[in-house]
Amino acid sequence: MNFEKLKAKNGEDTLKVNGLLLYSKYQPIIETDKFIRKEVKLDADGYLLVGLGLGYHLSALVKLIDKRKRITVLCLDKKEIDLYKKSIVFDSLENADNIKIVTEIANLELTIKDQVIIPHVCLQLMNKNHPLFNYLTDIKIKQMSFKRFRNLMEYNFGNNCKLNDFRLCEYQSKLNMCEKQLACIVASGPSLEETKKWLHRVKEEVYILCVGSALKVLLNEGIKPDAVIITDSQKEISIQLQDVAFEGQLFYLSTADYDTIKAYPYARIMLLQNGYEAAELLAPKVNYPLLETGGSVATTAFSLLKYLGFDKLVLFGQDLGFSTERTHASGSTSGRKVNHLEDTIEVISNEGKKIRTLPNLYSYLKWFEMKIKVSNIHVYNTAAKGAKVNGATVVNEVEFLSLINNSDSRLGY
């Protein structure tokens, strides 16, 4: 990286990295303090700060948090350490025993309760081949999304709670007496166009949980799922349940669009999610489970089916990558064409070919892989041309049908 130390309008040092200003050219320390105050979560166990620079972000963070809390700073370039040591803030931080500065990811210490703080410019400066680039990009996207929709999520949560749809435990008990042993998560990736017909012959023998964007695709095929799940906080999600002949179970995230939920006149169950503070505080008060969302409706569906007790799951339409410009199946209420200029990530498909995916889809892919690795669930994938999900067995139609009869030893029986 090319570092250029400059003087700001107020006389303080500021820093330009690869032509981009890391700090303000007017009041770098004051503006950095403002950024950290807006970002920091004081109830976090510890902090990972991306980028060291002149140490201004680090200094601002130290001033705000409990001195016993860990701060790990990930340098983007080893040259940052020399710049930091010559900075105006270095003397005040030199002897702090809760600060660890690392240049290698092997030295990172991060727990689920730690907060990751990513100055936007630092992400722009990061090499896209860096092992943490996609992970940090996904975190930043989610952080920005949460800020953008915070008020809407709070509105939805408060009103959804008033609906009193806390019936998940009761539903689980009833489902345990059901004869269906295999569950299918139906998402709306391009492969669903080819595989949706597989469900015709077995729709009465398997439990079908459909994401909202794929509901109309299934209904148009004459397949009524056992349940549908929605998670989006925005009003546009209402189209997923409009003008549909579906009277089945609706699962919805506590922050999902309230007007859409309220308008659904049939069975509803609210889900409380890890990572949303209001839900985490409410769960013990109402003796209710917390589910991991993984960032998408399909990953939330995975957590739900795991809670419900299924140990065999089949993924439909979970492509998590694309060889064309289309991200979703025809007839889905979601999806778009991907511009060739967009930032995409190259992954390997189940056919062994190179395909592209988006940063958010890549994070869902890695989430699935992590959960499959640490759970006792057998996961099968029907997206032959989709991204390879390590730990999931790819099946064709014949092999899928054999799962119903528990007859194929290759598939784990």
Summary of the structure (lengths in Angstrom):
residues: 413
radius of gyration: 23.9
end to end distance: 53.4
largest distance: 75.5
contacts: 1335
relative contact order: 0.10
helix: 38%
strand: 19%
